[in-house]
Structures are given as structure tokens and as C-alpha cells.
Amino acid sequence: MGPLHSPKEYLFHLHATSSGEAKRMWRQHIKEEWNHQCAYCGSEENLTIDHIVPQSKGGMDFTKNVVCCCHDCNQSKGHDHWKLWYVQQDFYSEERFDKIEEWMKPDPPTNLFAYRPRRNNAS
């Protein structure tokens, strides 16, 4: 199982008992999904979480909008659009770019109709 969509889901599913613990678990699971490497440069030091679309530009606190990121990349990117910033970096990698794009894609829809419809026997 990958990371849940937000810290609130960790509380809802009783994986955590406080919002602080839920945020720590969520952040840890995101870092694990990225193998404890910066999504942009591949560094394994001073890892943080970066909002791909910054919160100041409408980005949400959801798993698909955050990646594991080193402190240097996080500070350098700031509030810039990630694609414009990333292609200008010396460490730019088409493979990492594609991996981030893939990460941002929404999950496929789940079967909401897992149960067969029942017949109405009232008539």
C-alpha cells in the first residue's frame, strides 16, 4: 500500500491518533515512495517535502502534489512553476521529469459499484 492521499486520511482510517502523528506518517510514506531521494536531483541529504504546485499558487496538501525533495532544491525552486525551474537546472534528467509527471497523474477510478443492484420486491 502506498501513501494515503492526505494526513487527514491517516486520522480517518485510525493509522494515527493525532494530527501531528498523521503528518509525520504521511511525510515518511512519501519519502519511502521516492526511496529517500530528492525527486529533482537525486540527493539523499536534508530531505523535505516539496509541493509541486506551490500552496501560494493553489497547490493542495495531497500526495499527488508533493514529492520528496532536498532542502537545496526546495529553496531554489521556491514558488516557481516546477517544469520551468527544473529544465533550467544542471541536474535536469528526462527520466526524473517523467517520473514526477507520472506521480502527479490522478489514481485510476475505483469500482464504485462493487455490489450488484438489488431488485425491488415491493411491487
C-alpha positions in Angstrom: 0.0 0.0 0.0 1.3 3.4 -1.0 0.8 6.6 1.0 -2.7 7.7 1.6 -3.9 10.9 -0.1 -3.5 13.3 2.8 -2.7 13.4 6.5 -6.4 13.6 7.3 -6.8 10.1 5.8 -4.3 8.7 8.4 -6.6 10.0 11.1 -9.8 8.9 9.4 -8.5 5.3 9.0 -7.1 5.3 12.5 -3.5 4.8 11.4 -2.7 7.8 13.7 -4.3 9.3 16.8 -3.2 12.9 16.4 -2.8 15.3 13.5 0.9 15.6 14.2 1.5 11.9 14.1 -0.6 11.7 10.9 1.5 14.3 9.2 4.7 12.6 10.2 3.4 9.2 8.9 2.3 10.8 5.6 5.6 12.6 5.1 7.5 9.4 5.9 5.5 7.4 3.4 6.1 9.9 0.6 9.8 9.8 1.3 9.7 6.0 1.2 7.9 6.1 -2.2 10.8 8.2 -3.5 13.4 5.8 -2.0 14.6 8.6 0.3 16.0 10.6 -2.7 15.2 14.0 -4.0 12.8 13.8 -6.9 14.6 16.5 -8.7 18.4 15.9 -8.2 18.6 12.5 -6.5 20.3 13.7 -3.4 19.8 11.8 -0.1 20.7 14.6 2.3 18.4 17.1 4.1 15.2 15.7 2.7 12.0 17.6 3.0 8.6 17.6 1.2 8.0 19.9 -1.7 4.7 21.0 -3.1 5.0 20.6 -6.9 2.3 23.2 -7.4 3.1 25.7 -4.5 0.4 26.3 -2.0 0.7 30.0 -2.8 -0.4 29.2 -6.3 -3.3 27.0 -5.3 -1.5 23.7 -4.7 -3.2 21.4 -2.2 -1.8 19.2 0.5 -2.4 15.9 -1.3 0.0 13.1 -2.1 -0.1 13.7 -5.8 1.1 17.3 -5.3 4.1 16.6 -3.1 7.4 14.9 -3.7 10.5 14.1 -1.6 12.9 16.9 -2.1 16.2 18.0 -0.7 16.4 21.3 1.1 18.6 22.9 -1.6 16.2 22.1 -4.4 13.2 23.2 -2.3 14.8 26.6 -1.5 15.9 27.1 -5.1 12.5 26.2 -6.6 10.6 28.5 -4.2 7.3 29.5 -5.8 8.3 28.9 -9.4 6.5 26.5 -11.7 8.3 23.2 -11.3 8.7 22.5 -15.1 10.2 25.9 -15.9 12.5 25.7 -12.9 13.5 22.1 -13.4 14.5 22.3 -17.1 17.0 25.1 -16.2 18.9 23.0 -13.7 22.3 21.4 -14.4 21.0 18.1 -12.9 17.9 18.0 -15.2 17.0 14.4 -16.1 14.3 13.4 -18.5 13.8 10.2 -16.5 13.1 12.1 -13.3 10.9 14.6 -15.1 8.8 11.7 -16.5 8.7 10.1 -13.0 7.3 13.3 -11.5 4.8 13.7 -14.3 3.7 10.1 -13.7 3.4 10.7 -9.9 1.1 13.7 -10.5 -1.4 11.7 -12.5 -4.7 11.0 -10.7 -5.3 7.5 -9.5 -7.5 5.4 -11.8 -11.1 5.3 -10.7 -12.2 2.6 -8.4 -15.3 0.4 -8.9 -17.9 2.3 -7.0 -20.5 -0.4 -7.9 -18.8 -3.3 -6.2 -22.2 -4.7 -5.3 -24.9 -5.9 -7.7 -28.0 -3.7 -7.8 -30.9 -5.3 -5.9 -34.3 -6.0 -7.2 -37.1 -4.1 -5.7 -39.6 -6.7 -4.5 -42.1 -4.2 -3.1 -44.4 -4.3 -6.1 
